[in-house]
Amino acid sequence: MSELTTRVWVRTSTLDKIVYGKVRSTNQRSIPGAGSMEDGSTVMSAISTKSTEKIRNWGWARGELVDGDTSPDGEIHSTSKEIKVLIRDEESTHDRNQISLPGSVIQEGNLVMANVYGNGNEDDDEDESDYDDGYNGGNSLRQEPGSQYPDDLITLTHLHEPSVVFCLRKRYAYDKIYTSTGPILLALNPFKHCAKLYNESSMKKYWSRGESQLIGSGIGSSPTDGDSTSEEKKDDRATSSTNEEEELPPHVYSIADNSYR
């Protein structure tokens, strides 16, 4: 995708009504290329050669704006003109199709802006199959792959249903089961044993951060008989701990430590 591409989310039901005339639902267990209509009839897709294993209708499909009124910063203006969108979403039955939408989709909330992750040139669909989660013996609690999907949802430029769900799904694919939204911690069930995520070593990292924050704020930092060497050690500990722990991802250990303090 080029840097000037305006990425959007389009509600799947809107696409279905335009393309099929009805809202179409997909079933991962259905035969390849087949879907069911609201009346229960089976319809073969034009992309019947495409496996349905990747097709998931969770309500939204990603695409890029082909023709429509946008501001210099890429924001879409509400308009009465048609809006042309190229769907670029392998999980959608509309993938690689260019579809004309009525301008009312913006006001109705059926088309919203998508977020740009990383440097804007990265593929959001990078393969996670070879990703080592590090839970079973890795040396780092936080892995570099998937770091373009933020730890805190409130940092998303566009905060709405598809952006939240998409970010959570991508983080989950990298075994980042904890995500913050402000002071609230969201947790997704990993459905597996996370040896690296829950152990004493990980717990101590969050405890150490809590300690360094107390020292940095002056709480609990009592001078030891004017011993400057002791004070210098505390300062060094606070500085090193803060630098190290700034990168700690969201975790239930952090919530527990903050509650305790």
N, C-alpha and C positions, 0 to 999 in steps of 0.2 A: 504494500500500500504506500502511496506517496504521502509526503508530509502534509499536503493540502487536502487529503481525503477527510471528509466529514463522516464520522462513524455514528451510526444510529442504532436504536433498538426499535423493532416494530412488533406490535402485538400479533401473535400468531392467528388469533381468531379473525383479525382484520384482513390478513393475507388470505386466509382460507375463504372468506366470503367473496373476495374479489376474484380469486382464481377458480374456486370450485362452486361458488354460489351458496355454500353451506360451511358451517364450522366442522372441520375434519379433525378426528382424534386418531392418534397413532398408538400402536401397541407394540412393544419391543418383541413380543412373542409371535407377532403376525408374520405371514410369509413375506419374503423380500419384496419391497415395492408396493405392498398392499396396505390399505388403511380402511377404517370404517367410518361411514358417514353417520350423522345424527339419526337417520332412519334405520340404521343397522345394516345397510347394504355395503357390500365390499367393492372398493374402487381400486383399480390398478393404477399406480403412478406412472408418469411418463419416464421416470427414472427407475424403472423396474429392475434394472441391472445393479442398482445400488443396494447394498445390504442395509437392512433396517436396524442393525445392531447399534449404529451410532445415532439413529433418529430418536429424539426425545422431545416430545411436545410439552414443555414446561411453561408455556405461555408467551414466550418472546423469541424473536429471531434477530440475529445481528446482521447488519448490512452497511452499505455506504451510500451516501447521497450522490446520485448521478446528475440530477437536475432539480434545483429548488432555490428559493431565496435564502441566502445566508449572510450574516454580518461578517466583517473582516476577521473576527475572532472565531468564525466557524459556527456560531449559533444560528439555529433555524428560525426564520420568521414565520408566523402564522400567515397563511395566504389562501386565497380562493383558487389559485392555480393548482394544477396537478403536480405531484411530487414523485419523481422517479427514483426508485431505490433498487440497488443491486444487492440481493441477499447473499451474504458470504458467511454461511453458518452450516457446517457439516451435519449438525444435529437437526436441521430443518429440512422438511420435504421440499422447501422452496429454494434450497441452496443453488447458487449460480444463476438464478432467474432474476431478470429485471422486471420490476412490477411498478405500475403507475398507481399512486395513491391519491385520493382526494385531499385537498388542502386542509380539510376539517380534521384530519387525523391528529394534527398538532394540538388544536384546542381541546379535542376529546381525550387527549392523553394517550393515544394509541401509537404515537411515534415520539420518542424521546432521545436526547443526546446520549451517546456512549462515552465512556471514559477512555483516555489514552494512557496506557501503562508503560512504565520504563521510559525509554527515550522516544517512544512513539513509532519506532521503526521495527520493534520486535513483534514476532508473531504470537498472538495470544493463544494460539492452538498448538504451541510447542509440545512435543511428545514427552509425557511424563513416565512412560513405561520403563525407561532405564534409570529412573530417579532412585537413589538410595536414600531412604528416609532417615538413616542414622539412628533409628530407635534401638537397633539390636547390635550396638557396639561401636557406633560412630563416635568421633572425637568432639563433635560440635553440636550444641543444642539447636543452633540455627543454621540452616543450610542456605547457600546462595541461590540455588534454583527456586524460582517462584517468588523471589523477594520483590518483584515489581508489583505484586498484589499486596496492598498496604496492610499493616497490622491493625490499623484503626480505620474503621469505615467512614468516620467523619472527615477524613482527609480526602475522600473522593470528591472530585470536582462536581460531578453530577450524582446526586444521591436520590435514588428512587428504586423501585422494586427490582427491575432487571439488573441494575448495577450492583445492588447488594447481593442478590442471589448468585450472580456470575462470579463476583469476587470470592464469596464463600466457597463456591464450587471449585474454583481454581486453587484456592488455598488448601482445600480438603484433598485435592488431587496430589498435593505435595506434602500431605500429612500434617499440614498446619491446622490442627483441629480447633485451636483457640484463636478468636479474633475479638478485638475490642471495638466497642462503639461508644466512645466517650468513656465514662466510668463503668460501663456495663461490659461484662465478659460473656461472649457467645461461645458455646461449646458444641461441637458436632461429634457424634459417636464414631470412633475410628473402626469399630468392629474388629479389633485385633489388639494383641498385647503390645503396649508401647514401653519397652524396657528402658529406653534412653530418656523418654519423656518424664517418667515417674521414678526417680531414684534420689538417694541422699545427696549425690553430687549436684544434681539440678536444683534441689531444694536449697542448698547452701548458696547458690548463686543469687537467688532472690532474697534470701536472708541477708547476704552480704550487701546487696544493694540497699535494702531497708536500713541497715546499720550505717552505711555511708551517707545516706540522706539525713539521718538523725545527726550525725557528726557535722555534716555540712551546714545544717540549720542551727547548730549550737545546742541542740537538745541532747542531753546525756553526755556532753563533752566536758567533763569536770577536770580541771588542771590537777596534776599529781605533784603536790608540794612544789610548784614552780619549776618542775622538771621540764626544761625546754626540749630536751631530747625526746621525751615522751610525747609532747605536743607536736613536734615535728613528725614523729611517726604517725600520729593520728591524721595530720594533714596529708601526709603522703598516702596513707591508706584511703582517705576519702577521695583524693584525686584519682588514684589508680582504679579504685572500685567504681567510681562514677563513670570513668571512661570505658571500663570494661562492661559495665552493666547497662549502659545506655542502649545497647543493641539487643537486650533481652526481649524476646517476643512475649506476647500475652500468655498468661498461664494462671491456672488456679492457685499455684503457689504464691503468685504476686498478690492475688486477692486476699488470700489467707494472711500473708505477712502484713498487708496494709490494715486489715481488720484487727489484727493483734496489736498493732502499734497505735 
